[in-house]
């Protein structure tokens, strides 16, 4: 399982098949390539460097097909936070 942190260094969760799953098993989004969309099909972010998640503000209007709110992931142990990266202009942190 690939582990992901946001740009500020906070642990977000893991990839389980095509889904980004929080440590409590809640599905945060679905991967379409490097981009991530919520259950309503709205763009919420993408994979940046070193498995850090970030949101490109120019993609806020991007949409994909939604998915079931009944999809659940496996519960996993949380991981420690890590050092933040400097924010890139035109982006914001994942799930602020």
C-alpha positions as CSV (number, residue, x, y, z in Angstrom):
1,X,0.0,0.0,0.0
2,X,1.3,3.4,-0.9
3,X,1.2,5.9,1.9
4,X,0.3,9.6,1.4
5,X,0.9,12.9,3.3
6,X,-0.4,16.3,2.4
7,X,1.9,19.2,1.5
8,X,2.1,20.4,5.1
9,X,3.3,17.0,6.1
10,X,0.2,15.6,7.8
11,X,-0.5,11.9,7.2
12,X,-3.6,11.4,5.0
13,X,-3.9,7.7,4.3
14,X,-3.1,4.9,1.9
15,X,-4.0,3.8,-1.6
16,X,-6.3,0.7,-1.6
17,X,-6.9,-0.4,-5.2
18,X,-8.2,2.9,-6.9
19,X,-9.2,4.6,-3.6
20,X,-7.5,6.9,-1.1
21,X,-8.4,5.6,2.3
22,X,-8.0,7.3,5.7
23,X,-6.7,5.2,8.6
24,X,-10.2,4.8,9.9
25,X,-11.3,3.1,6.6
26,X,-13.2,6.2,5.3
27,X,-12.8,6.6,1.5
28,X,-11.5,10.1,0.9
29,X,-11.4,9.9,-2.9
30,X,-10.8,7.9,-6.0
31,X,-7.6,8.0,-8.2
32,X,-7.8,8.8,-11.9
33,X,-4.2,8.6,-12.8
34,X,-2.4,11.1,-10.5
35,X,-5.6,13.1,-9.8
36,X,-8.0,12.4,-7.0
37,X,-11.8,13.0,-7.0
38,X,-14.3,12.8,-4.2
39,X,-17.5,10.6,-4.1
40,X,-19.5,13.3,-5.9
41,X,-16.9,13.3,-8.7
42,X,-15.3,16.7,-7.8
43,X,-11.5,17.2,-8.1
44,X,-9.9,17.4,-4.7
45,X,-6.2,17.0,-5.4
46,X,-3.4,15.1,-7.0
47,X,-0.1,13.3,-6.2
48,X,2.9,15.7,-6.1
49,X,6.5,14.8,-5.3
50,X,7.4,12.1,-2.8
51,X,3.7,10.9,-2.4
52,X,2.6,14.3,-1.1
53,X,-0.9,15.4,-2.0
54,X,-1.7,18.9,-3.2
55,X,-4.6,20.7,-4.9
56,X,-4.2,22.6,-8.1
57,X,-6.6,25.5,-8.0
58,X,-6.9,25.6,-11.8
59,X,-8.5,22.2,-11.7
60,X,-11.3,22.9,-9.2
61,X,-13.9,22.6,-11.9
62,X,-12.7,19.2,-13.2
63,X,-15.2,16.4,-12.8
64,X,-15.3,12.6,-13.0
65,X,-18.1,10.0,-12.4
66,X,-19.0,9.8,-8.8
67,X,-18.9,6.5,-6.8
68,X,-20.9,4.9,-4.0
69,X,-20.9,6.4,-0.6
70,X,-21.1,2.8,0.7
71,X,-17.6,1.9,-0.4
72,X,-15.4,1.4,2.7
73,X,-11.7,0.7,3.0
74,X,-9.6,-1.3,5.4
75,X,-8.6,0.3,8.7
76,X,-4.9,0.9,8.9
77,X,-2.5,2.3,11.5
78,X,-1.8,6.1,11.2
79,X,1.8,7.2,10.5
80,X,3.7,10.2,11.9
81,X,3.6,13.6,10.2
82,X,6.7,14.8,8.4
83,X,8.3,18.1,7.5
84,X,6.2,20.5,5.3
85,X,7.1,21.5,1.8
86,X,7.0,25.2,0.7
87,X,3.6,25.9,-1.0
88,X,3.7,26.3,-4.7
89,X,1.9,29.3,-6.2
90,X,-1.5,28.4,-7.7
91,X,-1.9,25.4,-5.4
92,X,-3.3,24.8,-1.9
93,X,-2.8,22.0,0.6
94,X,-4.8,18.8,0.1
95,X,-8.0,18.6,2.3
96,X,-7.6,21.9,4.1
